[in-house]
């Protein structure tokens, strides 16, 4: 039997933040198949920068 949306949502909420963000990106990409490589690279860099500043990737937040 397939999992219900409620079960899937519960599982997603329990994921670490970086995995939730990766899932969101995947889901958004399903609706935007024509996104350019340059735009993808820019968003990847932005996600890395935000993750680093928030401490998600370790090393603590960066002061700007």
Residue frames as qw, qx, qy, qz and C-alpha x, y, z in Angstrom:
[[0.000, 0.889, 0.458, 0.000, 0.00, 0.00, 0.00],
 [0.374, 0.540, -0.034, 0.753, 1.24, 3.50, -0.83],
 [0.310, -0.317, -0.488, 0.752, 1.97, 5.87, 2.03],
 [0.039, 0.880, 0.472, 0.039, -0.54, 8.65, 2.66],
 [0.277, 0.729, -0.062, 0.623, 0.43, 12.28, 2.27],
 [0.530, -0.789, 0.119, -0.287, 0.18, 12.60, 6.06],
 [0.913, -0.291, 0.151, 0.244, 2.71, 9.79, 6.56],
 [0.671, 0.430, 0.069, 0.600, 5.05, 11.24, 3.96],
 [0.035, -0.847, 0.050, -0.528, 4.78, 14.70, 5.52],
 [0.730, -0.667, 0.131, -0.068, 5.53, 13.32, 8.98],
 [0.890, -0.037, 0.147, 0.430, 8.64, 11.57, 7.62],
 [0.452, 0.642, 0.057, 0.617, 9.79, 14.72, 5.82],
 [0.307, -0.878, 0.065, -0.361, 9.42, 16.89, 8.93],
 [0.824, -0.524, 0.188, 0.104, 11.72, 14.50, 10.79],
 [0.800, 0.372, 0.017, 0.470, 14.52, 14.78, 8.19],
 [0.461, -0.442, -0.016, 0.770, 17.57, 16.95, 8.87],
 [0.220, 0.808, 0.106, -0.537, 17.19, 20.44, 7.40],
 [0.012, 0.524, -0.622, -0.581, 19.70, 19.91, 4.58],
 [0.177, 0.140, 0.945, 0.238, 17.78, 16.83, 3.40],
 [0.253, 0.707, 0.579, -0.318, 14.46, 18.72, 3.52],
 [0.135, 0.761, -0.189, -0.605, 16.00, 21.51, 1.42],
 [0.086, -0.265, 0.835, 0.474, 17.32, 18.97, -1.10],
 [0.230, 0.414, 0.881, 0.004, 13.85, 17.43, -1.34],
 [0.217, 0.794, 0.288, -0.489, 12.23, 20.84, -1.84],
 [0.043, 0.605, -0.501, -0.617, 14.71, 21.58, -4.61],
 [0.160, 0.015, 0.937, 0.309, 13.94, 18.27, -6.30],
 [0.234, 0.610, 0.735, -0.183, 10.20, 18.90, -6.12],
 [0.167, 0.804, 0.020, -0.570, 10.56, 22.42, -7.50],
 [0.058, -0.438, 0.701, 0.560, 12.77, 21.16, -10.32],
 [0.318, 0.293, 0.896, 0.106, 10.02, 18.74, -11.36],
 [0.262, 0.820, 0.467, -0.200, 7.90, 21.78, -12.26],
 [0.127, 0.908, -0.227, -0.329, 10.75, 23.70, -13.94],
 [0.902, 0.056, 0.337, 0.265, 12.36, 21.31, -16.42],
 [0.592, 0.691, 0.101, 0.402, 13.84, 24.09, -18.58],
 [0.375, -0.908, 0.118, 0.146, 16.05, 25.75, -15.95],
 [0.573, 0.717, -0.350, 0.184, 19.47, 26.68, -17.28],
 [0.821, -0.072, -0.357, 0.440, 22.75, 25.33, -15.91],
 [0.242, 0.387, -0.237, 0.858, 23.88, 28.86, -15.03],
 [0.512, -0.522, 0.001, -0.682, 20.76, 29.43, -12.96],
 [0.913, -0.277, -0.300, -0.009, 21.15, 26.02, -11.30],
 [0.668, 0.129, -0.346, 0.646, 24.76, 26.84, -10.40],
 [0.052, -0.481, 0.162, -0.860, 23.77, 30.24, -9.00],
 [0.724, -0.479, -0.088, -0.488, 21.08, 28.67, -6.80],
 [0.894, -0.114, -0.355, 0.247, 23.46, 25.93, -5.66],
 [0.425, 0.279, -0.326, 0.797, 25.95, 28.58, -4.59],
 [0.344, -0.500, 0.062, -0.792, 23.24, 30.57, -2.80],
 [0.871, -0.367, -0.240, -0.223, 22.05, 27.45, -0.95],
 [0.779, 0.019, -0.374, 0.503, 25.63, 26.66, 0.11],
 [0.166, 0.398, -0.241, 0.869, 26.20, 30.23, 1.29],
 [0.562, -0.494, -0.018, -0.663, 22.97, 30.34, 3.29],
 [0.917, -0.245, -0.315, 0.001, 23.62, 26.89, 4.76],
 [0.627, 0.158, -0.375, 0.664, 27.12, 27.93, 5.81],
 [0.080, -0.457, 0.176, -0.868, 25.91, 31.20, 7.35],
 [0.717, -0.437, -0.062, -0.540, 23.23, 29.38, 9.32],
 [0.317, -0.510, 0.764, -0.236, 25.69, 26.73, 10.53],
 [0.928, 0.135, 0.109, -0.330, 23.95, 23.83, 8.75],
 [0.823, 0.453, -0.317, 0.127, 27.17, 22.72, 7.09],
 [0.817, -0.342, -0.195, 0.422, 29.21, 22.96, 10.25],
 [0.497, 0.192, -0.067, 0.843, 31.73, 25.45, 11.44],
 [0.115, -0.624, -0.462, 0.619, 29.09, 27.76, 12.89],
 [0.333, 0.881, 0.335, 0.011, 27.61, 30.86, 11.36],
 [0.566, 0.176, 0.110, 0.798, 29.81, 33.22, 9.43],
 [0.078, -0.761, -0.258, 0.590, 29.88, 36.88, 10.42],
 [0.478, 0.578, 0.391, 0.534, 29.33, 39.27, 7.55]]
